[in-house]
Amino acid sequence: MTFAYTIKGFSYFGNKKVVWGTFTNAGGDTGGDIKTGLNTVDFIQLQHTGSAVVTDVPVPNETFPMSSGDVTIVTVDGADGIWWAQGDA
């Protein structure tokens, strides 16, 4: 299995859209792209989930704000997590 993500939901906070979901990472991959569906992304928050200790935190490999909705993240192999992004719809 390789890097994959899902969009679980979205909401609006004033004039900003918030999108959230999950990611999984296994099979030797160390990250990938999350297509948030946003036109611009002001920030993204990433957090690992699961019962095992993960040595490194997941991080975005981007400069914010960004004018694309595709955010590249870097994780350790085998790490699952959740994400939350905010930006313009």
C-alpha positions as protocol buffer text, in pm:
chain_id: "A"
residue {
  index: 1
  type: MET
  ca { x: 0 y: 0 z: 0 }
}
residue {
  index: 2
  type: THR
  ca { x: 121 y: 352 z: -74 }
}
residue {
  index: 3
  type: PHE
  ca { x: 28 y: 700 z: 47 }
}
residue {
  index: 4
  type: ALA
  ca { x: -348 y: 765 z: 40 }
}
residue {
  index: 5
  type: TYR
  ca { x: -583 y: 1024 z: 184 }
}
residue {
  index: 6
  type: THR
  ca { x: -956 y: 1077 z: 230 }
}
residue {
  index: 7
  type: ILE
  ca { x: -1172 y: 1385 z: 274 }
}
residue {
  index: 8
  type: LYS
  ca { x: -1411 y: 1321 z: 562 }
}
residue {
  index: 9
  type: GLY
  ca { x: -1593 y: 1655 z: 573 }
}
residue {
  index: 10
  type: PHE
  ca { x: -1595 y: 2031 z: 534 }
}
residue {
  index: 11
  type: SER
  ca { x: -1747 y: 2343 z: 687 }
}
residue {
  index: 12
  type: TYR
  ca { x: -1732 y: 2720 z: 650 }
}
residue {
  index: 13
  type: PHE
  ca { x: -1590 y: 2959 z: 909 }
}
residue {
  index: 14
  type: GLY
  ca { x: -1691 y: 3305 z: 792 }
}
residue {
  index: 15
  type: ASN
  ca { x: -1550 y: 3346 z: 442 }
}
residue {
  index: 16
  type: LYS
  ca { x: -1305 y: 3053 z: 479 }
}
residue {
  index: 17
  type: LYS
  ca { x: -1362 y: 2686 z: 403 }
}
residue {
  index: 18
  type: VAL
  ca { x: -1226 y: 2416 z: 633 }
}
residue {
  index: 19
  type: VAL
  ca { x: -1169 y: 2062 z: 502 }
}
residue {
  index: 20
  type: TRP
  ca { x: -1056 y: 1760 z: 705 }
}
residue {
  index: 21
  type: GLY
  ca { x: -973 y: 1396 z: 657 }
}
residue {
  index: 22
  type: THR
  ca { x: -728 y: 1112 z: 711 }
}
residue {
  index: 23
  type: PHE
  ca { x: -405 y: 989 z: 555 }
}
residue {
  index: 24
  type: THR
  ca { x: -227 y: 653 z: 548 }
}
residue {
  index: 25
  type: ASN
  ca { x: 131 y: 586 z: 452 }
}
residue {
  index: 26
  type: ALA
  ca { x: 294 y: 245 z: 409 }
}
residue {
  index: 27
  type: GLY
  ca { x: 500 y: 38 z: 170 }
}
residue {
  index: 28
  type: GLY
  ca { x: 817 y: 247 z: 176 }
}
residue {
  index: 29
  type: ASP
  ca { x: 654 y: 583 z: 96 }
}
residue {
  index: 30
  type: THR
  ca { x: 730 y: 886 z: 309 }
}
residue {
  index: 31
  type: GLY
  ca { x: 446 y: 1118 z: 216 }
}
residue {
  index: 32
  type: GLY
  ca { x: 242 y: 1240 z: -74 }
}
residue {
  index: 33
  type: ASP
  ca { x: -8 y: 1498 z: -196 }
}
residue {
  index: 34
  type: ILE
  ca { x: -338 y: 1578 z: -28 }
}
residue {
  index: 35
  type: LYS
  ca { x: -578 y: 1736 z: -276 }
}
residue {
  index: 36
  type: THR
  ca { x: -781 y: 1948 z: -35 }
}
residue {
  index: 37
  type: GLY
  ca { x: -1032 y: 2081 z: -290 }
}
residue {
  index: 38
  type: LEU
  ca { x: -948 y: 2437 z: -182 }
}
residue {
  index: 39
  type: ASN
  ca { x: -844 y: 2703 z: -434 }
}
residue {
  index: 40
  type: THR
  ca { x: -588 y: 2844 z: -190 }
}
residue {
  index: 41
  type: VAL
  ca { x: -462 y: 2695 z: 137 }
}
residue {
  index: 42
  type: ASP
  ca { x: -380 y: 2924 z: 430 }
}
residue {
  index: 43
  type: PHE
  ca { x: -256 y: 2640 z: 652 }
}
residue {
  index: 44
  type: ILE
  ca { x: -280 y: 2268 z: 717 }
}
residue {
  index: 45
  type: GLN
  ca { x: -252 y: 2084 z: 1047 }
}
residue {
  index: 46
  type: LEU
  ca { x: -131 y: 1723 z: 1053 }
}
residue {
  index: 47
  type: GLN
  ca { x: -130 y: 1471 z: 1338 }
}
residue {
  index: 48
  type: HIS
  ca { x: -42 y: 1103 z: 1364 }
}
residue {
  index: 49
  type: THR
  ca { x: -298 y: 860 z: 1503 }
}
residue {
  index: 50
  type: GLY
  ca { x: -272 y: 504 z: 1631 }
}
residue {
  index: 51
  type: SER
  ca { x: -141 y: 319 z: 1931 }
}
residue {
  index: 52
  type: ALA
  ca { x: 229 y: 306 z: 1834 }
}
residue {
  index: 53
  type: VAL
  ca { x: 479 y: 583 z: 1904 }
}
residue {
  index: 54
  type: VAL
  ca { x: 593 y: 763 z: 1588 }
}
residue {
  index: 55
  type: THR
  ca { x: 941 y: 916 z: 1597 }
}
residue {
  index: 56
  type: ASP
  ca { x: 881 y: 1219 z: 1371 }
}
residue {
  index: 57
  type: VAL
  ca { x: 583 y: 1449 z: 1328 }
}
residue {
  index: 58
  type: PRO
  ca { x: 420 y: 1480 z: 984 }
}
residue {
  index: 59
  type: VAL
  ca { x: 496 y: 1812 z: 815 }
}
residue {
  index: 60
  type: PRO
  ca { x: 380 y: 1999 z: 505 }
}
residue {
  index: 61
  type: ASN
  ca { x: 648 y: 2050 z: 240 }
}
residue {
  index: 62
  type: GLU
  ca { x: 502 y: 2384 z: 130 }
}
residue {
  index: 63
  type: THR
  ca { x: 518 y: 2759 z: 191 }
}
residue {
  index: 64
  type: PHE
  ca { x: 189 y: 2909 z: 310 }
}
residue {
  index: 65
  type: PRO
  ca { x: -35 y: 3063 z: 202 }
}
residue {
  index: 66
  type: MET
  ca { x: -26 y: 2868 z: -123 }
}
residue {
  index: 67
  type: SER
  ca { x: -227 y: 2929 z: -440 }
}
residue {
  index: 68
  type: SER
  ca { x: -297 y: 2562 z: -502 }
}
residue {
  index: 69
  type: GLY
  ca { x: -515 y: 2317 z: -313 }
}
residue {
  index: 70
  type: ASP
  ca { x: -264 y: 2030 z: -341 }
}
residue {
  index: 71
  type: VAL
  ca { x: -48 y: 2006 z: -27 }
}
residue {
  index: 72
  type: THR
  ca { x: 258 y: 1779 z: -21 }
}
residue {
  index: 73
  type: ILE
  ca { x: 320 y: 1624 z: 320 }
}
residue {
  index: 74
  type: VAL
  ca { x: 617 y: 1429 z: 456 }
}
residue {
  index: 75
  type: THR
  ca { x: 570 y: 1146 z: 707 }
}
residue {
  index: 76
  type: VAL
  ca { x: 754 y: 841 z: 828 }
}
residue {
  index: 77
  type: ASP
  ca { x: 677 y: 509 z: 660 }
}
residue {
  index: 78
  type: GLY
  ca { x: 380 y: 327 z: 809 }
}
residue {
  index: 79
  type: ALA
  ca { x: 229 y: 634 z: 976 }
}
residue {
  index: 80
  type: ASP
  ca { x: -144 y: 710 z: 967 }
}
residue {
  index: 81
  type: GLY
  ca { x: -302 y: 1034 z: 1072 }
}
residue {
  index: 82
  type: ILE
  ca { x: -557 y: 1311 z: 1041 }
}
residue {
  index: 83
  type: TRP
  ca { x: -539 y: 1648 z: 868 }
}
residue {
  index: 84
  type: TRP
  ca { x: -727 y: 1978 z: 874 }
}
residue {
  index: 85
  type: ALA
  ca { x: -682 y: 2255 z: 614 }
}
residue {
  index: 86
  type: GLN
  ca { x: -826 y: 2605 z: 585 }
}
residue {
  index: 87
  type: GLY
  ca { x: -838 y: 2836 z: 286 }
}
residue {
  index: 88
  type: ASP
  ca { x: -1052 y: 2981 z: 9 }
}
residue {
  index: 89
  type: ALA
  ca { x: -1312 y: 2766 z: -163 }
}
